[in-house]
């Protein structure tokens, strides 16, 4: 006899009997406020992690301008980095940094996920309230950071860009993280139960193609992560030499390692672009691709010591895009396994292939745009892969692999039906 399962505790208590209008308003406010509380918890936690790390770095560094100024500068830099994780450009004098540290973004999304899963009622009102509150928090921090930048005042256009990016970043990151937490809650809504509502707008075969494209991109990113691991292992000596040349205390070394960990997801996406064909750049005039490698002097960042050298650009490396075609083929097989073969038509396969192309290309464009951008002024105003070129190639490779797999499976199904109809004498 199996032990009795523990029933999940409902976080929204349904009152018995009719509820007065004032009671309904209070109930809805309480539900919405749970999302606001979860958003503020996640905002405070993720910001505190960045701020405390910055304070440790400032206290470890030799003071040249007084403790108060140093701590204030550290908090300002921490605020800028935290906002950068939401896509808000970080200004450093005349230059700007737009490369999003995706590791820090993942940390923010994780805190939102955990906070929503534990504290927020899994309802639309709570999600809207939490998302708006989180976006308000990012906007407020962007305004405070801009007002505090007395040394490098910005014009009205710069302030509008900063605030607009903070609003959009807060809505996207905050809304996405809270949604993940609510969907994973024990009493949360099931995503599978929401997708049928899209039937009047998106054909189910197109939605299946979008899922197949996501599978293909996920596998391609996994290959990029594997390639990044190889680069890190082979380049560990160079990275260690760069780190030793920087010097500093053991606290500074630990902070440097943590800072580089935040950029590893960016390197993974650059490796995916390397596999797709176009490669990436770290500075104007540099190229890291399977067909050619050309680099100039790089910043003294140990992580960059793992970048591939000229020995990686070989005729065999030019076949790397075939791996992404294979990822698309797996995505096509995933889609075929979710079909009823006897009912499949050619137009269904066309919708699935279109969905795979759209998902693969769209996701790649967004990810590569976030992973690249400007890392300062001068020639480092160009870092990362070209999002549009990489997105187009990944869409063609993943979508093409899925289309070929679907066509082969459908052809075998049609041939099998014809042999069955012809009978044993055929």
Buried (B, 14 or more C-beta within 10 A) or exposed (E): EEEEEEEEEEBEEEEEEEEEEEEEEEBBEBBBBBBBBBBBBBBEBBBEBBBEBBBBBBEBBEEEEEEEEBBBBBBBBBBBBBBBBBBBBBBEEEBBBBBBBBBBBBBBBBBBBBBBBEBBBBBEBBBBBBBBBBBBBBBEBBBEBBEEBEEEEBEEEBBEBBBEBBBBBBBBBBBBBBBBBBBBBEEBBEEEEEEEEEEEEBBBBBBBBBBBBBBBBEBBBEBBBEBBBEBBEBBEEBBEEBBEEEEEEEEBBBBBEEBBEBBBBBBBBBBBBBBBBBBBBBBEEBBBBBBEBEBEEBEEBBBBBBBBEEEBBEEEBEEBBEBBBBBBBBBBBBBBEEBEBEEBEEEBBBBBBBBBBBBBBBBBBEBBBBBBBBBBEEBBBBBBBBBBBBBBBBBBBBBBBBBBBBBBBBEEBEEEEEEEEEEEEE
